């Protein structure tokens, strides 16, 4: 007689759930670390993050077999992690085009991480994600007809724009690249100036176009793309049998803040049936200043646009946005194939028996993410707090900061302006009278920059302009005004004096 085999996964007897992680005490846990966060945002005293050996020693260790519990983790956050955090929100920090979030969007992100952890379902977080996209589009002058998606940052936002461009190029040849692949797209090419952000190179690689597909166009005397060279390069490639996929225009490059001639680049691209993508990850919000808005041209006619709310808007880091004029190209490039376990009709405007009965608003086929937070919740919160007027005032103030630095530099005999500011970046260097050797000037300015940053009152970065080393403050921090612009110049001059250079 055959005996029945035991079931290896037979149901266990019902017991109460046992979980090592804390699932309650949220208010008490926040109360443990809030004073430390408040102290950190005052940016007082020496910068602890520089003492790397101390905090690494306190945090490093083997994977624990037995967890140490909630209190131990909160103590480590309170006493080690938070005090030694990266001070990119300090008023004197002008090094990157990223800053710490302001209070309201930081709180909104916390709320969203708990209540809106899946942005595709019918919740307030999902609704506000779509609303925030529409608000951002209107803020920079894009019409509601543009399809948008929040992303993890400018890298992904630019990738989405180029994914749509790749789809567009394929469909012009009768090929659905998203479905069939790149084999039928001969020698794809993307065109951008030599100042293009390096994430565009990576996007070309990730999209299968290849990093070598990016054709770099030289700059003219005004540090803007040479339009004649762009035309000649595209036409030469077409005659050779290549496929132009996109022209990428920088709406504020991260080296000097130059806004390239977007309208002229678009006309060249569109005359040849080519996509025009504008990278405004840093400088897109610069269009809010009436003094420079004409440089951006008519953004309603471009094909795609990338912008980062986590830069000038001071949303929490990890929030970019991509907009496409014809969202169908992006949806076909990123089509999510059907899956029975999630197939539900998009929600209507009526009430539901359960929020899980229908999917929420927005297009799931225009994002690389499937499971994703509602990043737009923080963007909605900050725009609801300060409005379009608050953003315009911030951008104008920061443009004024760059112009103040330029004014101070022009007025001092031992400083040299490396590029006239267009947006909120001003590049300059120390150049003592009688010193013309470029190697000596580079060595001096590196020493000056390191000395300035070591003091921590002003923290600019550097770049190269025509191969020459330049000190590069970039003003996007909501905590900055003209006092911080003056502080940057004062600290550079003080360091140069201490080094005996001036």
Beta strands, then each sheet from edge to edge (+ up, - down):
strand 1: 93-94
strand 2: 147-151
strand 3: 188-193
strand 4: 214-217
strand 5: 243-250
strand 6: 275-280
strand 7: 304-307
strand 8: 320-324
strand 9: 415-419
strand 10: 425-430
strand 11: 459-465
strand 12: 468-474
sheet 1: 1+ 11+ 12- 10+ 9-
sheet 2: 2+ 8- 7+ 6+ 5+ 3+ 4+
end
